[in-house]
Amino acid sequence: MCEYPGKQVNLKPGETLDDLARKGMKVIQARAGYRFSMDSVLLAHFAAVNPDDEVLDLGCGSGVISFLLVGRQPSCRITGLEIQPELADRARRGAERNGVADRIEIVNGDLRQAEVFLEKRRFNLIVANPPFWRQGEGKPSQDQERFIARHEVNVGLKDYVEAAWRWLVPGGHLAMIHRADRILELGALCVDNSLTVNRVRFIHPYLDRNANLVLVEAVKGSKAGLTVLPPLVVYNSDGAYTEEILKIYSAE
């Protein structure tokens, strides 16, 4: 398996360089700040990326989803938009370290003002792992970086869906992961923005427990029907990863 060349990058104090187990790729993260989780890996696996696609990674964080997508489809070109300057800087240096800076552009900015950065560009695929918690919900982190990444402090779910409608080409796809209990809200926002939900997959921590996350794909301007995929179960009863999760990690 061909590995990406990897360029030496300088880590800043408090940063770690962590393995993505994908063709030698690594990600720069804060040791005590925001760190990527399984959500990013599952979304990168779910998203349908095609050769030569123009991809927008909304809220790209440290760049994990972008790195995994370009690892799957080397001819795609990705723009990562991230509101937190420290995360955008890590994603940019991570792209350089992984040898994919010619295919991944990282932009530090607010998706609500994306016209300033993106001008008239349009995308075949938009991926998004937005904050899961509304303001006042969940347990706020004392770390500001994690708090902004997990809570709708700056932008909410509505902003992400509206941005997808603005920046997708007709027939373009939005792939998103979110809390399962917000599926109706997400579906309604897609309808309001002429996005048709066409693939849904619920994620269950265990087979006998309710879904806590959901993967959703929506298409701009499509009238295609909805496909509800089989549930994705994360853990066996003994707490070990299921065979499918292990296959996803080995693939990604």
N, C-alpha and C positions, 0 to 999 in steps of 0.2 A: 504493500500500500504506500503510495507516494505521500510524503509528508511535506507540509509547507516549510519554507526555508528557515523562518525564524530569525528575527533581527534582535540584537542586544538592545534592551531598553533599560533605562534607569528607574528603579522603584523609588518612590518617595517614602519618607518615614511613615510607618503604620500600614504599608501596603504589602500584599502577598501576590505571588504569581502562581496560579492554580491550573491544574491540568483539566482540559475539556475532554480528553480521551477521544479526540477527533483529529486524525492526521497530524498529531503533534501540536495542535493548537492549545493555547493557554489564555487565561483571562486575568487581568489585573484587578484586584479587589482590595477594599479596606478591611484590615483585620478586624476592626471593631465596628465598622459601618454597615452599609447595605451589601449583602452578598446574595448571589443568585441561588435559586432553589429549583426543585424539580419542575415547577411551572414552566420555566423557560425551555427546558429540554422537551417537555411534552408538546408545547406549542410549536417549536421548531420542527418536530417530527410530524405534526398534524398539518401544518401549512403546505399547500400545494404550490411548490416553486418550480417553474419551468425554465428551460434554457433561454438565456438572454432577457429574462424578466427584469424590469425595473422595480425594485422593492423599496418600500418605506417602512422602517422600523420605528414606530411611534413610541417614544419613551424608552429608548434603547438601553438605558442603564449603562452597564460596563461592557455591553456589546455582545453578550453571549448568544442571543438568538441570531444576530447578524453573522457571527462567526460560524455557527452551526449550519445556517442556510447556505452560505457561500462554500462551505465544505461539502454540502450535498450537491450543489449546482454551481460549479466554478464559473460558469459564463454569466451568471446573474450579476447585476450591479445594485448595490444597496446604499441607501441614505439612512443613517441613524440620526434621529432627532431626540435630543435629551435636554431637559430644562435645567438640571443640576450641573454646574460647570465642572465640579470635581469628577463626576461620573463620566461626563462627556470627554474629559481629558484622559481618563483611564481607557475608555473605549477607543479613542484615537491612538493612544500609545499601544494598546493591545492589537489593533489592526496592523500597526507597523511591525510589532514583534512577530505577528503571525504571517507576515509577508503578503497581506491582502489589502494594503492601503490603497492600491490602485483600483480596487473593486468596492471598497467600503469607505464612504465619506461620512464623517461624523460632524453634526451641526449642533451647537449649543444654542437652544432657543425654546420658546414657548409655542406649542402646537396651535394655540389660538391665534398666533401671529405668523403662521408659517408662510404666508404670502411673501413676507420680507426675505425669507431664506430660500424658498422653493420657486418663487416667481410663477411661471406658467408650466412647470413640469407636472407630469402625470405618471401614475404608477400602475403596473399590472397586479401587484400584490402589496397589501399593507398588513403588517403583523403588529399586534398590540398585546402587551401584558400590563394593563393599567392598574392603578391602585384599587384594591378590593373593597376598602372600607370608606363609607361616607363620613363626612365630618361628624364627630360625636359618637361614632361606632367603634367597636373594637378596643383594644388596649394600646394607647399611644406609646410609641417607643420614645425613650429619653434621648436617643440619638436622632438628630435632625435629619440626617441623610436617609435613614430607614423610615422615619416618620413620613417624609414627603413621598417616598417610593410606595408606601403601603396605604396611605390615607389621601382622600381627595382634598388636599390642602390647596393646590393650585388649579388643577383641572379635574373635571368629573367624567363619568362615563358618557354623558351627552356630548361633551367636547370631543372625545375620541371618535364617536360614531359620525358626528358632523364633519370632522376632519377627513374621515375615510371617504365620505360622499364627495367632498371637495376635490380630493387628490387622486381618486381612482379613475382610470379610463372606463368607458362603458364596457361592461362585461368583466371588469376587474374584481378581484377577490379581497375581502377582509377576513383575516383569521385572528381570533381573539380567544384568550382564556380568562375566565372570570369565576366568581362565586356562583354555584348552582342556584342559590336562592334569589339571584338577580336575573335569571334567564328571561322572565316575562318583561322586566324593564328593558333589558337589552333588545329583545325581540321587537318591542314597541318602538324603541328608538330607531331600529333598522327600518321598520315600516315607514316611519315619519320621514326618513331620509332616502327613500327609494332603493333600499338595500334589501334583497330577498334572502332570508336565512335558508340555506339549502343543505347544510350538513351540521349535525349536532352530535357530540359524544360526551356523555356524563362520566365523571371520574369519581370512583368510590374508594375510600381508604381501605375498606374490607368488603368482601362480598355481601355480608349481612348488614351493612350499614348504608345509610342514605348517602347519595352523592353530595360531595362538598364543593366540587369544581365542575366546570363545563367548558368544553372546547366548541367554538361556534365558527362556522364559515358562512359569510354572506356575500352575495354577488350584486354588483351595481346594475340595475335595470333588467335583471333576469326575472322570468316568470316560472322558473323551474320548480319542481316540487321539493319537499323536505325529505331528507334521508336521516333517520335517527340510527346512528351506528351502535353496535353492541357496546355495553358498558366497559370501561377500562378500570380494572381493579388493581390497586397499587400493592397491597400486602396480602400474603397468605395468612391463614389463621395463626401460624407460628411467628408472625412478625417479619418474615423474610419477604423480599420482593417477589412478585409473581413472575412467571416465565415471560409474559409479554413486556413487563417493565424492564427486565434484564435485556430482552431483545432490542427494545427502544434505546437503552443506554449503549448497547454494543453497536447499534446502527449509527447513533449520533456521536 
